[in-house]
Amino acid sequence: MLASENELLEIEKGFWTLGEAYYKAHADKECLVAFPEMARAMSNADLAATAKSPDRWRDIEIELKGMVEPGSDIVMLTYEARARRKSGEAYAAIVSTGYVKRADGWKMMFHSQTPLKADQ
């Protein structure tokens, strides 16, 4: 594989722990998102605006479940995430993210979360 598993997982952790500027730097110009409450294409600016608070998650645990690279410039990964919201509420999900390689690095172009029952 041409993509580095560690590099992509570090980018993923940044989406959980960092804020709006990080999203602007690491999301593609348009990203398809799929959450139970929202499924649509979002511009880079609109997606970044969802991350105004950089401290919204803590205690992030990511367990990679699979990664495929159908081409030299596209990668899909799936992982199980466990975290705590800023309020302390437990959260768990199966997460899938698609990346496209641009001149300035890997950019998120697809992101989906399917919530799981979180351990309290």
Secondary structure, DSSP 4 states (H G I P E B T S, - for coil): --S-HHHHHHHHHHHHHS-HHHHHHHEEEEEEEEETTEEEEEEHHHHHHTT--TTSEEEEEEEEEEEEEEETTEEEEEEEEEEEETTS-EEEEEEEEEEEEETTEEEEEEEEEEEEPPP-
